[in-house]
Amino acid sequence: MHPLQSTADPSSSDAVGSKSIAGGAGRAPLTADVIIAGCGPTGAMLAAELRLHDVRVLVLEKETEPASFVRIVGLHIRSLELMAMRGLLERLLEHGRRRPARGFFAAIDAPAPEGLDSAHAYLLGIPQPVLVHLLEERAMDLGAQVRRGRAVAGVEQDDDGVTVELTDGEQLRSHYLVGCDGGRSTVRGALGVGFRGEPARTETLMGEMEVGVPLEEVAATVAEIGGTDKRFWLRPFGGGVHQVVVPAAGVSDRATPPTLEDFRQQLRTIAGTDFGVHSPRWLSRFGDATRQAERYRVGRVLLAGDAAHVHPPIGGQGLNLGVQDAVNLGWKLAAQVRGWAPEALLDTYQAERHPVAADVLDNTRAQMELLSSEPGPQAVRRLLTELMAFDEVNRHLIEKITAIGIRYDLGEGPDLLGRRLRDIEVRQGHLYGLLHRGRGLLLDRTERLTVGGWADRVDRLADPTAAVDVPCLLLRPDGHVAWIGDGQQDLDDHLSRWFGEPAG
Ligand SMILES: Cc1cc2nc3c(=O)[nH]c(=O)nc-3n(C[C@H](O)[C@H](O)[C@H](O)COP(=O)(O)OP(=O)(O)OC[C@H]3O[C@@H](n4cnc5c(N)ncnc54)[C@H](O)[C@@H]3O)c2cc1C
């Protein structure tokens, strides 16, 4: 097999829900329903979502060990809501630190708007490796297989399934493959899907290491540079270790981490001293490329997370976006594998998530401009700072960054249609507590409606006291409102639209 070969008709909407792979000559036996390339936050979250529906999942991760770097990432409101919806939030809170929901847009520090529409209106700072570990552990507890030290090298698909070739030549086969293998995605490359956008203009070195000069000397130099517009910080991280962030000498296309010598050189250039840095714990680099995959699906192969979109870390949205991709895709792909997906359900993944990421790319472009020290962008920044004193502007930007403002285009209807529903109180406690299994939910305040033949996929909660201002609504497994109304026939039509044919 050519390592970068893809044989499916790229225009195929592919509504096949086949359970058996025709054993063509030389084909590997079926290993899993879905193979996921990459066990980062997106891949681990997706694996768990698929397992909620008994889909056999194999995750292939190139690294033999979990990442050793300690990058603190911020989980925004919508991701926290999703974690609450799946019963994971309490565990994350044990490992993270809450911060107020403010200062997200270009680090302009406007106060958090009053009454943000969420029971989880804060930011949770948590080390990325801890988060990935918890997500991976949950996926495995639910029955996903994770194989480390297994890197995907090639992909070939046909009408029946996907053959995945590993770097050691082993071939595995599944009904579907999802590339969650990061910004340099091998899967995306194998599909030949374009990754349009702007290349990196700058690169930043980031790492943890010890310093070899007195701390007062460090503090004085850091304070001096703090008064300039240089992208630099060096701050104590506990245990004698300092976190160092400094611009790289140029932009490289290398996936390899930088060396300590790279840090020393750049520190001397920026700060006039290398602070005697030594004993690094980890060293990394990141760029400010802004790119998005032109398509999220080619036949039986899909892309999610950084494999589908990259952008500078300003606003802390990349990981959040990936986790949210996973929750949008998980139940749709599961429906496809289980054989009950309505035609075109799987294609709604791209229809819904591509515009969301395009909007994030745009807001990071805008934020990056606002960080420039040029007089023009600085003037726009001052103007925006003034505008953010208006509650509606501030609220709009926070809802954008935290992803609670998203409304999928599900057709004409009330404003709530297509939006996520906040965690409202219901007779049994909290609504999100009823969504742990990743099923649909009919919230019926009339106590008249039924989910009939869809009861194997959709739960019903009859509760006239539920704190929502509509008679009935249908929630998809990702917590978005798919229907609002009070008529049984109308409901049945929408149950068919999202959950396929009713059971016999
Ligand atoms: C400095 C910095 C700060 C950030 N802060 C935030 C923040 O606060 N909030 C936020 O939301 N985001 C933040 N991000 C972005 C966030 O880290 C990424 O968006 C996120 O890691 C993407 O997750 P992913 O699972 O899609 O991809 P990745 O995390 O890149 O995971 C991909 C996985 O695939 C594996 N892999 C790669 N190739 C193969 C292969 N061929 N076969 C098998 N496995 C493979 C990799 O080893 C890796 O484990 C930050 C990024 C940076 C650089």
The ligand as an ORCA input file, in Angstrom:
! r2SCAN-3c Opt
* xyz 0 1
  C       1.646     27.220     25.019
  C       0.302     26.652     24.725
  C      -0.753     26.913     25.588
  C      -2.009     26.416     25.318
  N      -3.030     26.698     26.177
  C      -4.270     26.262     25.902
  C      -5.356     26.572     26.780
  O      -5.211     27.227     27.797
  N      -6.589     26.113     26.435
  C      -6.802     25.380     25.296
  O      -7.954     25.020     25.015
  N      -5.787     25.055     24.471
  C      -4.542     25.471     24.747
  N      -3.513     25.144     23.913
  C      -3.777     24.306     22.721
  C      -3.863     22.813     23.084
  O      -2.702     22.390     23.752
  C      -4.094     21.973     21.826
  O      -5.115     22.568     21.057
  C      -4.496     20.534     22.182
  O      -3.412     19.835     22.744
  C      -5.013     19.768     20.967
  O      -5.403     18.488     21.371
  P      -5.425     17.288     20.300
  O      -5.767     16.071     21.078
  O      -6.305     17.664     19.175
  O      -3.955     17.220     19.716
  P      -2.587     16.918     20.496
  O      -2.658     17.391     21.900
  O      -1.512     17.416     19.619
  O      -2.541     15.337     20.556
  C      -2.259     14.572     19.400
  C      -1.755     13.224     19.833
  O      -1.537     12.434     18.668
  C      -0.296     11.771     18.782
  N       0.171     11.484     17.411
  C       0.720     12.344     16.523
  N       0.971     11.722     15.365
  C       0.567     10.441     15.515
  C       0.552      9.300     14.662
  N       1.010      9.362     13.410
  N       0.041      8.127     15.138
  C      -0.437      8.044     16.416
  N      -0.411      9.093     17.262
  C       0.047     10.283     16.819
  C       0.586     12.732     19.552
  O       1.670     12.072     20.169
  C      -0.413     13.293     20.565
  O      -0.479     12.527     21.734
  C      -2.227     25.630     24.163
  C      -1.172     25.354     23.295
  C       0.084     25.865     23.568
  C       1.200     25.562     22.618
*
